[in-house]
Each structure stands twice: as structure tokens, then as C-alpha cells.
């Protein structure tokens, strides 16, 4: 079978199981016209996890996705809310920036919906291959160059961990699938938003960083985990002030991955081990409707829970290519290394605070 035919067959199987009409999935038409598809995607992930608990990537996508899109709607799809959020963070002098953020939302809406579709096309294809045919079909995807060697190894780890009842091995494989989603599949879309109509794109993605709140019990938002800290150095002392703002931007991969790997993923793994049926939110009949949750935006400037004094900041943002990130992914104890897989401990990055500052 040719690579295109192989992927199409598996994707069509996933679409059928999710109850999605392919011809009606058009991100450019906006959320309202794609609402049923958006919800069907997360319901599909939930069923995958509930039927196959070792597929924790799917359970995490099911739990986090709707809340993340709701946070995005808070900032964008209601223009007045977007303007208020910009004013709250950047002050009244930002009126022109607020008008831009509220008036050019079609780009961000389409980009987010495209990200969701690209994730489904990639991950659902692999998941259907494994669920239906096991590792031999995953190896066929590799031979067809649809997936890379790291992804093949991830599925082998999941398969081996499932067979020998080794949760750490299963977690390691699912973590690589998560890395693939965030870096290989959607990072380019985050960068498009970050660079869109400077400084609008940087402002919008920073506001998204503030508004985003993972719907995982115990997980922190970005500003809770990595608050922006202002330091004033005096002759004999230094004064630091932690703000409710974020010391980073989730559109930057290094910032986004640190939050996922240090906080969201470990808390999710701990939660599903304590509550096995809740990882997919028991959504056999569909996820929570994707509705805006405006109170999250209204609390942006305040209600900040300070992390412990010893809590570390994300690493300085460095430019890395795919090979370098892959090397870090597999290095024990490295940035994103295997030492961070324990769901009940908070790993501490080796280097200092993020260099990305609010726009």
C-alpha cells in the first residue's frame, strides 16, 4: 500500500469512529460551524482512553483540549472581553493594541481550529493503527515515512509497558507522543500566531498564556508556576516582587514544554492513577461544550497563588533544531528527560529564569 493510501485508510477509520464528516471539517469557517466536530474530536479521545487506559495521550487531550479552547474564546471570540483583558494587563495606553486584538480574530480562530485538525490527522491515524493492528501497523507507518524513529520507539514502549505491566514505560511512550504533538505538529502554528502583525501576535499569545488554565486537578497555569519576578538590586541587598503575570509565553516551545513536562503532565499522570475512569472525564457521550469561561479573564490581574520559595523557573529560551530537542527528550534528567516522568514529584530544571518577557 502506498504511504498516502495507508494514511488515508487509517484516517478515514478514525473519522468514522469519531462520527466526523470529513467534508464538513473546515477550520476557516470558524468555531460555530465546526462546533460539533470540535466536540466529536475530544469525545473520540475520551473513548480511546476509557477503552484503552494505556493510551494516556488521548485521555490528556480529552481533558485539556476543551478548557484550552474555552480560554482562547475568552480572549478572542468576544471582542469586548479581549479589549478588557488587554487593558487589564497593559493599561489604558493600549487602546490601539486592544482594537487590533479584537478586530483581527479570524486569523487566530482559524489557526486554532487548524491546529486541532492537524493533531487529529496525525495522532488519530497512529492510534487507530495500533488499536486495530498493533505494533506491526506502527512499523508499517515508519517504513512509509509517515512517522519517525522516535515515534516508532514510543509506540514500542507503550506496547511493551502494557504487556509487562510497566506504567513508567507506558508513560514514557505517551510523553513522546505529546512531545511530537507539541513540537512536530503544532509548534509552527504557535509561531505564526506569535509573529503575526507585531506586536499584536506577541500580545495575543501572551494573554493566552495568562488565561490558559489546564483542567487537570492540581495543575498550575503558566503564571502560577512561572510568575514574572521583578528584582531591584540595592547596594547591600536585593528586593524581588512576584507578579501575577507570566515569565514566558506558551507560543515559545521551550516555555510551553517546560510547563507541560514540569507540571501538567506529572499532575495528569498522578490524577489518572488515582482516578482511572476520570482521565477521559467519562465522556463516552461527548465532552463538555466548548463555551467561554469569562471569569478566568476577569481574574487575570489578581488571585495569584504564589509558588513555594524554592520553585524553579523555566529555562532560558534557546534556539534548537529538531535533532537537539530530540536529544534532550531522551536524556535522563535533561530538559524534558526521563527523570521527570515520576508523576508525584516536581522536577527542577537545571538552568535559570526564562528570558522571554511580556511584550
Protein Blocks (a to p, Z undefined) as FASTA:
>chain_A
ZZklmmmmmmmmmmmmnopafklmcfknojklmmmmmmmmmmmmmmmmmmmmmlmmlmmm
mmmmmmmmmmmmmmmmmmklmmmmmmmmnojklmmmmmmmmmmmmmmmmmmmmmmmmmmm
mmmmmmmmmmmnommlmmmmmmnomacfklmmmmmmmmmmmmnopaklmmmmmmmmmmmm
mmmmmmmmmmmmmmgopaklmmmmmmmmmmpccfbehiacfklmmccddddddfkbccdd
ddfbdcddfklmklmmmmmmmmmmmmmmmmmmmmmmlmnoopanopadddddfklmmmmm
gopacddfklccddddddddfklmmmmmmmghiahiaklmpmkbccddfbdcdfbdcZZ
